[in-house]
Amino acid sequence: SNQALSWATVSHGGITATMTDSTNTSVKVTLTGPAVTDPNQWYSDNPSRIARPSLPQVFELVGRDSSGNAVVKYGFELKQWFVNSGNNEKNHSSVESWCNNIGYHLPNVRDLTNGSCRILNSEDDCNGLVEATPSSPDPWFRRHIGGGLFSEWGMVENYFGANFPGTNASNTWTLKYWTQDMVVSTQRFFYVNTRYGSFSPDNWDYSERGGGACVYP
């Protein structure tokens, strides 16, 4: 068909899918749900609790022609919802506390990326870490549904209004997001590079700072 289709908004479990910019070949899908958008809350040590969506949920998006006939249907299952603390960087314990205060928790490495551990990190560092399945053949994320947030969505800094910065506030380095996974032998926590999906443990500095990406469930 040469005509743009109309798409009805779909809401399930506290998440809404809105379709805009419909053409005869594409449509933009925006997911909205619980979020922390106030910078004062990003930098707070005691942010307010926010809603938690009821997940998993199956969404079916239907494109209809001018007669109301369904021409295209697209479905997906939403299993996790991520909320971030903007461009604020904190040490690991502060990010963990921030996530808990809003009612969410720190992600595992596999929730963010399907990059492989052992290419950039030692065997000892990777021992016991549960990676995404299937994992990437290299340290970087590869496009794969179910491979983690960055593997599914790519460079999240490019999504306007999502408040996922690619760099720290002073624009001096690529932002890395803390996880709850740690090196068993050293108790050092892994963090994940937001642009590439590679990850490594912190550098023995417990004041080291990273970004906050919280997940539920």
Contacts in CASP RR format, 6 or more apart in sequence:
PFRMAT RR
TARGET T0000
AUTHOR 0000-0000-0000
METHOD contacts of the structure
MODEL  1
SNQALSWATVSHGGITATMTDSTNTSVKVTLTGPAVTDPNQWYSDNPSRI
ARPSLPQVFELVGRDSSGNAVVKYGFELKQWFVNSGNNEKNHSSVESWCN
NIGYHLPNVRDLTNGSCRILNSEDDCNGLVEATPSSPDPWFRRHIGGGLF
SEWGMVENYFGANFPGTNASNTWTLKYWTQDMVVSTQRFFYVNTRYGSFS
PDNWDYSERGGGACVYP
1 24 0 8 1.000
1 65 0 8 1.000
1 71 0 8 1.000
2 24 0 8 1.000
3 24 0 8 1.000
3 65 0 8 1.000
3 66 0 8 1.000
4 22 0 8 1.000
4 23 0 8 1.000
4 24 0 8 1.000
5 22 0 8 1.000
5 24 0 8 1.000
5 27 0 8 1.000
5 63 0 8 1.000
5 64 0 8 1.000
5 65 0 8 1.000
5 71 0 8 1.000
5 72 0 8 1.000
6 22 0 8 1.000
6 63 0 8 1.000
6 64 0 8 1.000
6 65 0 8 1.000
6 66 0 8 1.000
6 68 0 8 1.000
7 19 0 8 1.000
7 22 0 8 1.000
7 27 0 8 1.000
7 61 0 8 1.000
7 62 0 8 1.000
7 63 0 8 1.000
7 64 0 8 1.000
8 19 0 8 1.000
8 62 0 8 1.000
8 64 0 8 1.000
9 16 0 8 1.000
9 17 0 8 1.000
9 18 0 8 1.000
9 19 0 8 1.000
10 16 0 8 1.000
10 17 0 8 1.000
10 59 0 8 1.000
10 60 0 8 1.000
10 61 0 8 1.000
11 17 0 8 1.000
12 54 0 8 1.000
12 57 0 8 1.000
12 58 0 8 1.000
12 59 0 8 1.000
12 78 0 8 1.000
13 53 0 8 1.000
13 54 0 8 1.000
13 55 0 8 1.000
13 57 0 8 1.000
14 33 0 8 1.000
14 34 0 8 1.000
14 51 0 8 1.000
14 53 0 8 1.000
14 54 0 8 1.000
15 31 0 8 1.000
15 32 0 8 1.000
15 33 0 8 1.000
15 53 0 8 1.000
15 55 0 8 1.000
15 57 0 8 1.000
15 78 0 8 1.000
15 81 0 8 1.000
16 31 0 8 1.000
16 32 0 8 1.000
16 33 0 8 1.000
17 29 0 8 1.000
17 30 0 8 1.000
17 31 0 8 1.000
17 59 0 8 1.000
17 61 0 8 1.000
18 29 0 8 1.000
18 30 0 8 1.000
18 32 0 8 1.000
19 27 0 8 1.000
19 28 0 8 1.000
19 29 0 8 1.000
19 30 0 8 1.000
19 61 0 8 1.000
19 63 0 8 1.000
20 27 0 8 1.000
20 28 0 8 1.000
20 30 0 8 1.000
21 27 0 8 1.000
21 28 0 8 1.000
22 28 0 8 1.000
27 63 0 8 1.000
29 61 0 8 1.000
31 78 0 8 1.000
33 51 0 8 1.000
33 53 0 8 1.000
33 81 0 8 1.000
34 50 0 8 1.000
34 51 0 8 1.000
34 52 0 8 1.000
34 53 0 8 1.000
34 81 0 8 1.000
34 83 0 8 1.000
35 50 0 8 1.000
35 83 0 8 1.000
35 163 0 8 1.000
36 42 0 8 1.000
36 47 0 8 1.000
36 50 0 8 1.000
36 83 0 8 1.000
36 84 0 8 1.000
36 85 0 8 1.000
36 86 0 8 1.000
36 102 0 8 1.000
37 163 0 8 1.000
39 86 0 8 1.000
39 88 0 8 1.000
41 47 0 8 1.000
41 48 0 8 1.000
42 85 0 8 1.000
42 86 0 8 1.000
42 87 0 8 1.000
42 88 0 8 1.000
43 88 0 8 1.000
44 98 0 8 1.000
45 94 0 8 1.000
45 97 0 8 1.000
45 98 0 8 1.000
46 101 0 8 1.000
47 85 0 8 1.000
47 98 0 8 1.000
47 101 0 8 1.000
47 102 0 8 1.000
48 101 0 8 1.000
48 102 0 8 1.000
49 101 0 8 1.000
49 102 0 8 1.000
49 103 0 8 1.000
50 83 0 8 1.000
50 102 0 8 1.000
50 103 0 8 1.000
52 81 0 8 1.000
52 103 0 8 1.000
52 104 0 8 1.000
52 216 0 8 1.000
52 217 0 8 1.000
53 81 0 8 1.000
53 216 0 8 1.000
55 78 0 8 1.000
55 79 0 8 1.000
55 80 0 8 1.000
55 81 0 8 1.000
55 216 0 8 1.000
55 217 0 8 1.000
56 77 0 8 1.000
56 78 0 8 1.000
56 79 0 8 1.000
57 77 0 8 1.000
57 78 0 8 1.000
58 75 0 8 1.000
58 76 0 8 1.000
58 77 0 8 1.000
58 78 0 8 1.000
59 75 0 8 1.000
59 76 0 8 1.000
59 77 0 8 1.000
59 78 0 8 1.000
60 73 0 8 1.000
60 74 0 8 1.000
60 75 0 8 1.000
61 73 0 8 1.000
61 74 0 8 1.000
61 75 0 8 1.000
62 70 0 8 1.000
62 72 0 8 1.000
62 73 0 8 1.000
63 70 0 8 1.000
63 71 0 8 1.000
63 72 0 8 1.000
63 73 0 8 1.000
64 70 0 8 1.000
64 71 0 8 1.000
65 71 0 8 1.000
79 146 0 8 1.000
80 111 0 8 1.000
80 149 0 8 1.000
80 215 0 8 1.000
80 216 0 8 1.000
80 217 0 8 1.000
81 215 0 8 1.000
81 216 0 8 1.000
82 107 0 8 1.000
82 149 0 8 1.000
82 213 0 8 1.000
82 214 0 8 1.000
82 215 0 8 1.000
83 102 0 8 1.000
83 104 0 8 1.000
83 213 0 8 1.000
83 214 0 8 1.000
83 215 0 8 1.000
83 216 0 8 1.000
84 162 0 8 1.000
84 163 0 8 1.000
84 164 0 8 1.000
84 177 0 8 1.000
84 211 0 8 1.000
84 212 0 8 1.000
84 213 0 8 1.000
84 214 0 8 1.000
85 95 0 8 1.000
85 98 0 8 1.000
85 211 0 8 1.000
85 212 0 8 1.000
85 213 0 8 1.000
85 214 0 8 1.000
86 163 0 8 1.000
86 164 0 8 1.000
86 165 0 8 1.000
86 211 0 8 1.000
86 212 0 8 1.000
87 163 0 8 1.000
87 165 0 8 1.000
87 167 0 8 1.000
87 168 0 8 1.000
87 169 0 8 1.000
87 175 0 8 1.000
88 169 0 8 1.000
88 211 0 8 1.000
88 212 0 8 1.000
89 168 0 8 1.000
89 169 0 8 1.000
89 175 0 8 1.000
89 209 0 8 1.000
89 210 0 8 1.000
89 211 0 8 1.000
90 98 0 8 1.000
90 209 0 8 1.000
90 210 0 8 1.000
90 211 0 8 1.000
90 212 0 8 1.000
91 206 0 8 1.000
91 207 0 8 1.000
91 208 0 8 1.000
91 209 0 8 1.000
91 210 0 8 1.000
92 178 0 8 1.000
92 189 0 8 1.000
92 202 0 8 1.000
92 206 0 8 1.000
92 208 0 8 1.000
92 210 0 8 1.000
93 206 0 8 1.000
95 106 0 8 1.000
95 178 0 8 1.000
95 210 0 8 1.000
95 211 0 8 1.000
95 212 0 8 1.000
96 105 0 8 1.000
96 106 0 8 1.000
96 178 0 8 1.000
96 180 0 8 1.000
98 212 0 8 1.000
98 214 0 8 1.000
99 105 0 8 1.000
99 106 0 8 1.000
99 212 0 8 1.000
99 214 0 8 1.000
102 214 0 8 1.000
103 214 0 8 1.000
103 216 0 8 1.000
104 214 0 8 1.000
104 215 0 8 1.000
104 216 0 8 1.000
105 180 0 8 1.000
105 214 0 8 1.000
105 215 0 8 1.000
105 216 0 8 1.000
106 178 0 8 1.000
106 179 0 8 1.000
106 180 0 8 1.000
106 214 0 8 1.000
106 215 0 8 1.000
107 149 0 8 1.000
107 177 0 8 1.000
107 179 0 8 1.000
107 180 0 8 1.000
107 213 0 8 1.000
107 214 0 8 1.000
107 215 0 8 1.000
108 130 0 8 1.000
108 179 0 8 1.000
108 180 0 8 1.000
108 181 0 8 1.000
109 117 0 8 1.000
109 129 0 8 1.000
109 131 0 8 1.000
109 132 0 8 1.000
109 179 0 8 1.000
109 181 0 8 1.000
109 190 0 8 1.000
109 192 0 8 1.000
109 199 0 8 1.000
110 130 0 8 1.000
110 131 0 8 1.000
110 132 0 8 1.000
110 133 0 8 1.000
110 147 0 8 1.000
110 148 0 8 1.000
111 148 0 8 1.000
111 149 0 8 1.000
111 179 0 8 1.000
111 215 0 8 1.000
112 148 0 8 1.000
112 149 0 8 1.000
112 150 0 8 1.000
112 177 0 8 1.000
112 179 0 8 1.000
112 192 0 8 1.000
112 197 0 8 1.000
112 199 0 8 1.000
112 213 0 8 1.000
113 132 0 8 1.000
113 136 0 8 1.000
113 141 0 8 1.000
113 147 0 8 1.000
113 148 0 8 1.000
113 149 0 8 1.000
113 150 0 8 1.000
113 151 0 8 1.000
113 192 0 8 1.000
113 197 0 8 1.000
113 198 0 8 1.000
113 199 0 8 1.000
114 131 0 8 1.000
114 132 0 8 1.000
114 133 0 8 1.000
114 134 0 8 1.000
114 135 0 8 1.000
114 136 0 8 1.000
114 141 0 8 1.000
114 142 0 8 1.000
114 144 0 8 1.000
114 146 0 8 1.000
114 147 0 8 1.000
114 148 0 8 1.000
114 151 0 8 1.000
115 131 0 8 1.000
115 132 0 8 1.000
115 135 0 8 1.000
115 136 0 8 1.000
115 138 0 8 1.000
115 139 0 8 1.000
115 140 0 8 1.000
115 141 0 8 1.000
115 142 0 8 1.000
115 151 0 8 1.000
115 197 0 8 1.000
115 198 0 8 1.000
115 199 0 8 1.000
116 131 0 8 1.000
116 135 0 8 1.000
116 136 0 8 1.000
116 137 0 8 1.000
116 138 0 8 1.000
116 139 0 8 1.000
117 125 0 8 1.000
117 126 0 8 1.000
117 129 0 8 1.000
117 131 0 8 1.000
117 139 0 8 1.000
117 199 0 8 1.000
118 126 0 8 1.000
119 138 0 8 1.000
119 139 0 8 1.000
120 139 0 8 1.000
120 198 0 8 1.000
120 199 0 8 1.000
120 200 0 8 1.000
121 199 0 8 1.000
121 200 0 8 1.000
121 201 0 8 1.000
124 183 0 8 1.000
124 185 0 8 1.000
125 183 0 8 1.000
125 186 0 8 1.000
125 188 0 8 1.000
125 200 0 8 1.000
125 201 0 8 1.000
127 183 0 8 1.000
127 184 0 8 1.000
127 185 0 8 1.000
128 184 0 8 1.000
129 181 0 8 1.000
129 190 0 8 1.000
130 181 0 8 1.000
132 144 0 8 1.000
132 146 0 8 1.000
132 147 0 8 1.000
132 148 0 8 1.000
132 151 0 8 1.000
134 144 0 8 1.000
136 142 0 8 1.000
136 144 0 8 1.000
136 151 0 8 1.000
139 196 0 8 1.000
139 197 0 8 1.000
139 198 0 8 1.000
139 199 0 8 1.000
140 196 0 8 1.000
140 197 0 8 1.000
140 198 0 8 1.000
141 147 0 8 1.000
141 148 0 8 1.000
141 150 0 8 1.000
141 151 0 8 1.000
141 154 0 8 1.000
141 196 0 8 1.000
141 197 0 8 1.000
142 151 0 8 1.000
143 151 0 8 1.000
143 152 0 8 1.000
143 154 0 8 1.000
144 151 0 8 1.000
144 152 0 8 1.000
145 152 0 8 1.000
146 152 0 8 1.000
149 156 0 8 1.000
149 213 0 8 1.000
150 156 0 8 1.000
150 192 0 8 1.000
150 194 0 8 1.000
150 197 0 8 1.000
151 197 0 8 1.000
153 159 0 8 1.000
155 166 0 8 1.000
155 194 0 8 1.000
155 195 0 8 1.000
156 162 0 8 1.000
156 164 0 8 1.000
156 166 0 8 1.000
156 194 0 8 1.000
157 164 0 8 1.000
157 165 0 8 1.000
157 166 0 8 1.000
157 194 0 8 1.000
157 195 0 8 1.000
164 194 0 8 1.000
164 213 0 8 1.000
165 175 0 8 1.000
166 174 0 8 1.000
166 175 0 8 1.000
166 194 0 8 1.000
166 195 0 8 1.000
167 173 0 8 1.000
167 174 0 8 1.000
167 175 0 8 1.000
168 175 0 8 1.000
168 209 0 8 1.000
168 210 0 8 1.000
174 193 0 8 1.000
174 194 0 8 1.000
174 195 0 8 1.000
174 196 0 8 1.000
175 194 0 8 1.000
175 210 0 8 1.000
175 211 0 8 1.000
176 191 0 8 1.000
176 192 0 8 1.000
176 193 0 8 1.000
176 194 0 8 1.000
176 210 0 8 1.000
176 211 0 8 1.000
177 191 0 8 1.000
177 192 0 8 1.000
177 194 0 8 1.000
177 210 0 8 1.000
177 211 0 8 1.000
177 212 0 8 1.000
177 213 0 8 1.000
178 189 0 8 1.000
178 191 0 8 1.000
178 210 0 8 1.000
178 211 0 8 1.000
178 212 0 8 1.000
178 213 0 8 1.000
179 189 0 8 1.000
179 190 0 8 1.000
179 191 0 8 1.000
179 192 0 8 1.000
179 199 0 8 1.000
180 189 0 8 1.000
181 189 0 8 1.000
181 190 0 8 1.000
182 188 0 8 1.000
182 189 0 8 1.000
182 190 0 8 1.000
182 201 0 8 1.000
183 189 0 8 1.000
183 190 0 8 1.000
183 201 0 8 1.000
186 201 0 8 1.000
186 204 0 8 1.000
188 201 0 8 1.000
188 202 0 8 1.000
188 203 0 8 1.000
188 204 0 8 1.000
189 201 0 8 1.000
189 202 0 8 1.000
190 199 0 8 1.000
190 200 0 8 1.000
190 201 0 8 1.000
190 202 0 8 1.000
191 199 0 8 1.000
191 200 0 8 1.000
191 201 0 8 1.000
191 202 0 8 1.000
191 210 0 8 1.000
191 211 0 8 1.000
192 198 0 8 1.000
192 199 0 8 1.000
193 199 0 8 1.000
202 208 0 8 1.000
END
